[in-house]
C-alpha cells in the first residue's frame, strides 16, 4: 500500500486561526495514525497578503502543539521547495502544456471588459470564453512577446457533469456548465491557489488532501485539472467549518479566533489541541482527555463529523483547567511564575504556596492577576461582606470573632498554617460557635473580597503575622465604625 502523505498548506497571514489549526491537527493525525508523512507547504503566492514573520508563526504554532512535520521549508525533504513562491517558475510550463492541449487558454481581457461582463451577468457571472474563441495560440504568443499582460484560464467543458467522492461529504456531482473558467496563472506570473494546489499536491505525492470545506465547491475544477494532466486524483477529506454558532463562522470579529489569543491568556497548547481534536471528530467513546500519542492511536477519519463544529469557549476553558490540575507541581510552578511576575504580587510572597492555592481554582493563567490583587493591597470593601447567611455571620458575630481571633493569633509562637489552624479551631471550640462564624469574618478581613483563592488559614500564612493582624484591626475598625 502507498505511504499516506498529507499536507498542511497554510497561507502565511501572521495568525493561526483555530479552524486552520484544527485542519492541521486532523491532517497530522491522519498521517500519523497510518504511519504516514505530514508535510508543511507554505502557500504564499498572494503577494498582497504577505506578512513579515508570518511563516515563523506557523512553525512556532506547529511546534508548540507537538505537530512535527516530516517535510517542510525548515526541515527539508525530497519534494521541495516547500514554499510556493520559490516554486514560481515551475507552474507556467504546466499551464502551457494545458494550453497546447486546448484545456487552458490565454486571456487578454482588460479589467474594464470583465467589469462590464460582471455588471451584465450579475450573480450568474462567469467568464464567457471570449479569448478562447477569438485569440489563436499564434496570436497569443505574439501579444505576449510584445509585452501585453495576460492570464491563463482553465477551459472547463460546457457540457456533462463532474463527480467526486469526499470522505466526509460523500459523492458530489456538479453540472460542468456551472463551473467558471478559473484563472490558473495570474497577470503577475504567479499561479493562483486553484492551480498551484493541484500541481503541488501531485508533485509532492500527496495521497489525502485535507482542508476546509470552503474548497469543496472548487474541487470539481481541480479534478478536471488532474484529469487533463492524466494524474491520479487524491483522496479528498473536506473538513466542516469551525463555527461561532449555527450560522456564523468563528471569526476574529467576534472575539478570539486565533491560537495566540488563547496562549496569550495562558491556555496550554496541549489543551487547545485536545479540545480541537474533539471539535468535529469523535473517538467513539466517552474519553475526553487525550495526549497527542493517544490521539494518534485513536484517530480515524471515518469518525469525522459532517455537521459544522460549534466552538465552545466554556468547554475549552474547562479542559484547560483539567490540564492545569493534572500538572505536577514543578511544571505548574514554571508556568505560574511569569504570571505572578506580571501581577501585583511580583517578587513578593511565597510563589509555591500561592501557586498551590490557585492550581485547582483557575482554568487559564490570565485569571491570576485579578485573583491575587487583594494580597499586596487590601481592597476598600463594604462591611456587608461580613453578612453571610450560610456561614451564620453578620457584623455583630464578625466583630466578636475578629476581636478574639486577633488575640489568639497575636500570641502565636510560630506563624504557619498548622499553628494558625489550631489557634482558630481552639477559639471556635471555646466560643462554641460554628466554624464559619470565625473563618468567614477572618477571611473577609484578610482579603476584602467575596471570594478568594484559599481560606483564612492559607491567606493568613501567606500574608504573614504583621499584615494579617493589621488587616484584622482594620476589620474591627470598620465594624465598630
Ligand atoms: N492556503 C490555503 C489556505 O490557507 C490552503 C488550502 C488547502 O489546504 O488546500 O486556506
Boltz pocket constraint, residues with backbone or C-beta under 6 A from the ligand:
constraints:
  - pocket:
      binder: B
      contacts: [[A, 7], [A, 8], [A, 9], [A, 10], [A, 11], [A, 43], [A, 193], [A, 197], [A, 210], [A, 211], [A, 212], [A, 215]]
      max_distance: 6.0
